[in-house]
Amino acid sequence: MASTYVNDLRLNEMATGDASGTWGTNTNVNLELIGEALGYGTEGITTNANTHISTIANGATDPVRAMYVEYTGTLDSACTITIAPNDISRMHFIENGTSGSQNIIIKQGSGATITIPSGHTKAVYLDGAGSGAKVVDAFASLNVVDLTVEDDLFVTDDLGVGGDIDLEGSIDVNGTANLDIVDIDGAVNMATTALVTGVLTTTAAQVINGGATLATNKKMIFRDAAIHISSSADGQLDLVADTEIQIAATTIDINGAIVASGEIAAVSLDISGAIDVDGVANLDVTDIDGTLNVAGVATAQVSANINQVALTSSSNAVAWDAAAAANAFHVTTENTTLSAPSNPVEGAIINIEIAQGGTPRTFAFNTVFEFAASTAPTITATASKTDILAFRYNGSVWQSIGITQNMAQT
């Protein structure tokens, strides 16, 4: 019987009585070919060829017998490579080492093929099914315990991660990253847009070098962290219609200006500096602890209320802060004199109600108060009677501009 080569490595299978005197030589060749099958081989493709056939030689050295095969050459279009014979079944690592940035397509029979891009390597197996043989991506459903990638990792389709992702370096996403939960300990550097449909929680300072845009009916919530918007790089926070920024127990530090084309709604707003409003400020309730400086006209649609402040007498004198108690009242407890008001401002108007208690007392005025004919009025000295006086400061004295006396207290 003659030798056959029907095995997957195309080794010489010598029949009984065959190759008399050369068994040793043939066996050594077979052993060398087995070693070759475990190694690396390279095969060139004719320049710009569209098809190529790699036939593994029977009982002789052949580069495609190797487990790892690199195809070289220059291509101007994709090249289909058929590995023959179509009845061998084996594992291959195949590298597309061609130049020209073209794909190679690996086939065996009329079955499925595998496409390998230029510069890439795939692990495939040939099923050896004859004319209908197919080539299968061996790592299509690769399952590993730990995987270490020392350089770039390119994922051309979906990446599903059942556990945590721990990134020591950076992540560059050119397309869309659809993540249910993202826990990032380091920095996030986005050159384009970050679309968050759920909740974005930050535990450290966040730096946004580009624009931050909130879509309609969406909100951004910051808890226990500061927001810094710097004018040094024309930083700006833009909100489109029906959006909201909600801040809980935090600080907003703005070195530049806030420009709002719509409304700013706040439960409380504490401003230690100045507010410059060029348009209309529509405020339901305004509580101003400091000074309100209105360069134009202040218009009250209903009424302007100035809180009434009680003044007390001590050592026969009544102290009056014109800024803190523009609308004052005093219930007499002793014979007393109204002292010169502190914090006077030219043009300021103040008034005081002087109410006698159960025992009438005398009430006099400091010389800074100027009355008609330079004569101070005599305060009504009747129990439970009230006098009201108003003054205007002209820069040196408080001029009397109104006196109403002897009114019953109700």
C-alpha positions as CSV (number, residue, x, y, z in Angstrom):
1,M,0.0,0.0,0.0
2,A,1.2,3.5,-0.8
3,S,1.6,6.3,1.8
4,T,-1.5,8.6,2.5
5,Y,-1.8,12.2,3.7
6,V,-5.4,12.3,5.0
7,N,-4.6,13.7,8.4
8,D,-5.1,17.4,9.4
9,L,-1.3,18.1,9.2
10,R,-0.8,16.4,5.8
11,L,1.8,14.1,7.3
12,N,3.1,11.0,5.6
13,E,1.1,8.0,6.9
14,M,3.2,5.1,5.7
15,A,1.4,1.8,5.0
16,T,2.7,-1.5,6.3
17,G,5.6,-2.6,4.1
18,D,5.8,0.8,2.5
19,A,8.9,3.0,2.4
20,S,11.2,0.1,3.1
21,G,14.5,1.4,4.5
22,T,13.2,5.0,4.8
23,W,10.9,4.8,7.8
24,G,13.4,6.6,9.9
25,T,13.8,9.4,7.4
26,N,10.0,9.8,6.8
27,T,9.4,9.7,10.6
28,N,12.0,12.5,11.1
29,V,10.3,14.6,8.4
30,N,6.9,14.0,10.1
31,L,8.3,15.1,13.4
32,E,9.7,18.3,11.8
33,L,6.4,19.0,10.2
34,I,4.6,18.6,13.5
35,G,7.0,21.2,15.0
36,E,6.4,23.4,12.0
37,A,2.6,23.1,12.7
38,L,3.2,24.6,16.1
39,G,5.2,27.5,14.8
40,Y,5.0,30.7,12.7
41,G,4.8,30.8,8.9
42,T,4.5,33.6,6.4
43,E,3.1,33.5,2.8
44,G,3.1,36.3,0.2
45,I,0.2,37.2,-2.0
46,T,0.7,38.2,-5.6
47,T,0.5,42.1,-5.8
48,N,-3.1,43.3,-6.1
49,A,-4.5,39.8,-6.4
50,N,-8.3,39.4,-5.6
51,T,-8.0,35.7,-4.9
52,H,-5.3,33.4,-3.4
53,I,-5.1,29.7,-2.7
54,S,-3.0,28.2,0.1
55,T,-2.7,24.5,-0.3
56,I,-0.9,22.7,2.5
57,A,1.7,20.5,1.0
58,N,1.6,16.7,1.6
59,G,4.6,15.6,3.7
60,A,6.7,18.7,2.9
61,T,7.4,21.9,4.6
62,D,4.7,24.6,4.0
63,P,4.2,28.0,5.7
64,V,0.4,27.6,6.0
65,R,0.8,24.4,8.0
66,A,1.9,26.7,10.9
67,M,-0.5,27.5,13.7
68,Y,0.3,31.2,13.2
69,V,0.2,32.3,9.6
70,E,1.0,35.9,8.4
71,Y,-0.1,36.9,4.9
72,T,2.0,39.6,3.3
73,G,2.0,41.5,0.0
74,T,0.4,44.7,-1.4
75,L,-3.3,44.8,-2.2
76,D,-5.5,47.4,-3.8
77,S,-8.7,45.6,-3.0
78,A,-10.0,42.8,-0.7
79,C,-8.4,39.4,-1.4
80,T,-10.2,36.1,-0.8
81,I,-7.8,33.4,0.5
82,T,-8.9,29.7,0.2
83,I,-7.1,27.2,2.5
84,A,-6.9,23.8,1.0
85,P,-7.6,20.9,1.2
86,N,-11.1,21.5,2.3
87,D,-11.2,18.4,4.5
88,I,-8.6,19.4,7.0
89,S,-9.8,20.5,10.4
90,R,-7.5,22.6,12.6
91,M,-6.9,25.8,14.5
92,H,-5.2,28.9,13.0
93,F,-4.1,32.3,14.1
94,I,-4.1,34.4,10.9
95,E,-2.6,37.8,10.6
96,N,-3.3,40.3,7.8
97,G,0.2,41.7,7.3
98,T,-0.5,43.0,3.8
99,S,0.0,46.7,2.9
100,G,-2.6,48.8,1.1
101,S,-5.2,48.9,4.0
102,Q,-7.3,46.1,2.5
103,N,-9.1,43.2,4.1
104,I,-8.4,39.5,3.5
105,I,-11.2,37.0,3.5
106,I,-10.4,33.5,4.8
107,K,-12.5,30.6,3.4
108,Q,-12.2,26.8,3.0
109,G,-15.3,25.6,1.2
110,S,-18.6,27.2,0.3
111,G,-19.5,27.8,4.0
112,A,-19.0,30.8,6.2
113,T,-15.9,33.0,5.8
114,I,-14.0,35.3,8.2
115,T,-12.8,38.8,7.2
116,I,-9.6,40.1,8.8
117,P,-8.9,43.9,8.5
118,S,-5.4,45.1,7.6
119,G,-3.0,45.0,10.6
120,H,-5.3,42.7,12.6
121,T,-5.1,39.0,13.7
122,K,-7.9,36.5,14.2
123,A,-8.1,33.1,15.8
124,V,-10.1,30.9,13.5
125,Y,-10.8,27.2,13.0
126,L,-11.4,25.3,9.8
127,D,-14.2,22.7,10.2
128,G,-12.9,20.5,7.3
129,A,-16.5,19.6,6.1
130,G,-15.4,19.2,2.4
131,S,-17.0,21.3,-0.3
132,G,-19.2,23.1,2.2
133,A,-16.5,23.7,4.7
134,K,-16.6,26.9,6.7
135,V,-14.2,29.1,8.7
136,V,-15.3,30.1,12.2
137,D,-14.1,32.9,14.5
138,A,-12.8,30.9,17.4
139,F,-12.9,33.9,19.8
140,A,-16.4,35.1,18.9
141,S,-17.6,34.2,22.4
142,L,-14.4,34.2,24.3
143,N,-14.8,33.8,28.0
144,V,-11.8,34.6,30.2
145,V,-11.3,35.2,33.9
146,D,-8.8,38.0,33.8
147,L,-7.7,40.0,30.7
148,T,-4.8,42.4,30.7
149,V,-4.5,44.7,27.7
150,E,-1.1,46.6,27.7
151,D,-1.9,48.9,24.9
152,D,-5.0,50.2,23.1
153,L,-8.3,48.2,23.3
154,F,-10.6,48.8,20.3
155,V,-14.2,47.6,20.5
156,T,-16.1,47.8,17.2
157,D,-19.4,46.5,18.6
158,D,-21.2,46.5,21.9
159,L,-19.2,46.1,25.1
160,G,-21.2,44.4,27.9
161,V,-19.7,44.4,31.4
162,G,-21.4,42.4,34.1
163,G,-19.1,43.7,36.9
164,D,-16.9,46.7,37.6
165,I,-14.6,48.5,35.2
166,D,-11.4,49.9,36.9
167,L,-9.5,52.3,34.6
168,E,-6.1,53.4,35.7
169,G,-5.7,55.6,32.6
170,S,-8.1,57.4,30.3
171,I,-11.1,56.3,28.3
172,D,-11.7,57.7,24.8
173,V,-15.3,57.3,23.5
174,N,-15.8,58.6,20.0
175,G,-19.4,57.3,19.7
176,T,-22.1,56.6,22.3
177,A,-21.4,55.0,25.7
178,N,-24.7,53.6,27.1
179,L,-24.0,52.9,30.7
180,D,-26.6,52.1,33.4
181,I,-24.3,53.0,36.4
182,V,-20.9,54.8,36.1
183,D,-18.7,55.2,39.2
184,I,-15.6,57.3,38.3
185,D,-12.9,57.9,41.0
186,G,-10.7,60.1,38.8
187,A,-11.3,62.8,36.2
188,V,-13.7,62.8,33.2
189,N,-12.4,64.6,30.2
190,M,-15.1,65.0,27.4
191,A,-14.2,66.6,24.1
192,T,-17.8,66.4,22.9
193,T,-21.2,65.7,24.5
194,A,-22.1,63.7,27.6
195,L,-25.8,62.6,27.5
196,V,-27.0,61.5,31.0
197,T,-30.6,60.2,31.0
198,G,-30.4,59.2,34.7
199,V,-28.8,60.9,37.7
200,L,-25.3,62.3,37.6
201,T,-23.8,62.3,41.1
202,T,-20.4,64.0,41.8
203,T,-18.5,63.7,45.0
204,A,-15.5,65.9,44.1
205,A,-14.9,69.1,42.2
206,Q,-16.0,69.0,38.5
207,V,-14.3,71.0,35.8
208,I,-16.2,71.6,32.6
209,N,-13.9,73.1,30.0
210,G,-16.6,73.2,27.3
211,G,-20.3,74.0,27.5
212,A,-22.8,72.2,29.7
213,T,-26.3,72.0,28.1
214,L,-29.4,70.6,29.9
215,A,-32.1,69.3,27.6
216,T,-35.7,70.3,27.9
217,N,-37.4,69.2,31.2
218,K,-34.1,67.9,32.6
219,K,-32.3,69.0,35.8
220,M,-28.8,69.0,37.2
221,I,-28.5,68.5,41.0
222,F,-25.3,69.3,43.0
223,R,-25.3,68.2,46.7
224,D,-22.6,69.2,49.2
225,A,-20.2,70.4,46.5
226,A,-19.1,73.8,45.1
227,I,-19.8,75.0,41.6
228,H,-17.1,77.2,40.2
229,I,-17.7,79.1,36.9
230,S,-14.6,81.0,35.9
231,S,-14.5,84.0,33.6
232,S,-10.8,83.4,32.7
233,A,-11.8,81.1,29.8
234,D,-15.2,82.6,28.9
235,G,-16.9,79.9,31.0
236,Q,-20.6,79.9,30.8
237,L,-23.6,77.9,32.0
238,D,-26.5,77.9,29.5
239,L,-30.0,76.6,30.3
240,V,-32.5,76.0,27.5
241,A,-36.3,76.1,28.0
242,D,-37.8,74.2,30.9
243,T,-34.5,73.2,32.5
244,E,-33.4,73.5,36.1
245,I,-30.3,73.5,38.3
246,Q,-31.0,72.3,41.8
247,I,-28.4,73.0,44.5
248,A,-28.7,71.6,48.0
249,A,-26.4,72.7,50.8
250,T,-23.7,73.9,48.4
251,T,-21.9,77.0,47.2
252,I,-21.9,78.5,43.7
253,D,-18.7,80.5,43.2
254,I,-18.9,82.7,40.1
255,N,-15.9,84.8,39.1
256,G,-17.7,86.2,36.1
257,A,-21.2,87.2,35.3
258,I,-24.5,85.3,35.3
259,V,-26.5,86.0,32.2
260,A,-30.1,84.6,32.4
261,S,-32.4,85.2,29.4
262,G,-35.2,83.5,31.4
263,E,-36.1,83.3,35.1
264,I,-33.9,82.5,38.1
265,A,-36.0,80.8,40.8
266,A,-34.5,80.3,44.2
267,V,-36.0,79.4,47.6
268,S,-33.3,81.7,49.1
269,L,-30.6,83.8,47.5
270,D,-27.9,85.4,49.6
271,I,-25.8,88.0,47.7
272,S,-23.0,89.7,49.6
273,G,-22.0,91.9,46.6
274,A,-24.0,94.0,44.2
275,I,-26.9,93.1,41.9
276,D,-27.1,94.9,38.5
277,V,-30.4,94.4,36.8
278,D,-30.8,96.1,33.5
279,G,-34.3,94.8,32.9
280,V,-37.2,94.0,35.3
281,A,-36.7,92.2,38.6
282,N,-40.0,90.5,39.4
283,L,-39.7,89.5,43.1
284,D,-42.6,88.2,45.2
285,V,-40.8,88.8,48.5
286,T,-37.5,90.6,48.9
287,D,-35.6,90.7,52.2
288,I,-32.6,93.1,52.0
289,D,-30.3,93.2,55.0
290,G,-28.0,95.8,53.6
291,T,-28.5,98.9,51.5
292,L,-30.8,99.2,48.5
293,N,-29.5,101.7,46.0
294,V,-32.0,102.6,43.3
295,A,-30.7,104.9,40.5
296,G,-34.1,105.0,38.7
297,V,-37.6,105.1,39.9
298,A,-38.8,102.6,42.5
299,T,-42.5,101.8,41.8
300,A,-44.8,99.9,44.2
301,Q,-47.9,98.4,42.6
302,V,-49.8,98.3,45.9
303,S,-48.2,99.8,49.0
304,A,-44.7,100.3,50.4
305,N,-44.4,99.1,54.0
306,I,-41.6,100.2,56.3
307,N,-41.4,98.2,59.4
308,Q,-42.1,100.1,62.6
309,V,-39.3,99.9,65.2
310,A,-39.7,100.6,68.9
311,L,-37.3,103.1,70.5
312,T,-36.7,103.1,74.3
313,S,-35.5,105.8,76.7
314,S,-32.4,105.3,78.9
315,S,-31.0,108.0,81.2
316,N,-33.6,110.4,79.9
317,A,-32.5,110.1,76.3
318,V,-33.9,108.3,73.3
319,A,-31.3,107.0,70.7
320,W,-32.6,106.8,67.1
321,D,-30.8,105.1,64.2
322,A,-32.3,106.8,61.1
323,A,-31.2,103.9,58.8
324,A,-32.4,101.0,60.9
325,A,-35.6,102.7,62.2
326,A,-36.9,105.1,59.6
327,N,-40.5,104.3,60.9
328,A,-40.2,104.5,64.7
329,F,-42.4,104.7,67.8
330,H,-41.7,105.4,71.4
331,V,-43.9,104.8,74.5
332,T,-42.8,107.2,77.2
333,T,-41.5,105.8,80.4
334,E,-39.7,108.8,81.7
335,N,-39.1,112.5,80.9
336,T,-36.8,112.3,78.0
337,T,-35.1,114.0,75.0
338,L,-34.9,112.6,71.4
339,S,-31.2,112.5,70.6
340,A,-29.7,113.4,67.2
341,P,-30.3,110.4,64.9
342,S,-27.3,108.3,63.8
343,N,-26.6,107.3,60.2
344,P,-28.2,110.3,58.6
345,V,-28.3,110.5,54.7
346,E,-29.1,113.7,52.9
347,G,-32.7,113.5,51.5
348,A,-33.7,110.7,54.0
349,I,-37.2,110.9,55.5
350,I,-38.0,109.5,58.9
351,N,-41.0,109.6,61.2
352,I,-41.8,108.8,64.8
353,E,-44.9,108.2,66.9
354,I,-44.7,109.4,70.4
355,A,-47.2,107.6,72.6
356,Q,-47.9,108.7,76.2
357,G,-48.2,105.8,78.7
358,G,-50.5,105.8,81.7
359,T,-48.5,108.6,83.2
360,P,-47.8,111.6,80.9
361,R,-44.1,112.5,80.5
362,T,-42.3,115.5,78.9
363,F,-40.6,114.9,75.6
364,A,-37.9,117.3,74.2
365,F,-35.8,117.4,71.0
366,N,-32.1,117.7,70.2
367,T,-31.2,120.9,68.4
368,V,-30.5,118.9,65.2
369,F,-34.3,118.9,64.8
370,E,-35.5,122.1,63.0
371,F,-39.1,123.2,63.4
372,A,-41.1,126.1,61.9
373,A,-39.9,129.4,63.5
374,S,-37.2,127.3,65.2
375,T,-39.8,126.4,67.8
376,A,-40.2,122.8,68.9
377,P,-43.8,121.7,69.4
378,T,-45.0,120.8,72.9
379,I,-45.7,117.1,72.9
380,T,-49.3,116.2,74.1
381,A,-49.0,115.6,77.9
382,T,-52.1,113.5,78.2
383,A,-52.2,109.8,79.1
384,S,-52.9,107.5,76.1
385,K,-52.5,110.2,73.5
386,T,-50.3,110.0,70.5
387,D,-48.3,112.6,68.4
388,I,-46.7,111.7,65.0
389,L,-43.8,113.8,63.6
390,A,-42.0,113.4,60.3
391,F,-38.5,114.9,59.3
392,R,-36.4,115.3,56.2
393,Y,-32.6,115.5,56.4
394,N,-31.0,118.3,54.4
395,G,-27.4,117.4,55.1
396,S,-27.1,119.3,58.3
397,V,-30.4,119.3,60.2
398,W,-33.6,117.2,60.3
399,Q,-36.3,119.5,59.0
400,S,-39.9,119.1,60.3
401,I,-42.2,118.2,57.4
402,G,-45.3,117.1,59.3
403,I,-46.8,117.2,62.8
404,T,-50.1,115.6,63.9
405,Q,-50.9,115.7,67.6
406,N,-53.4,114.7,70.3
407,M,-54.7,111.5,68.6
408,A,-56.3,108.9,70.7
409,Q,-54.5,105.5,71.0
410,T,-56.6,102.6,69.7
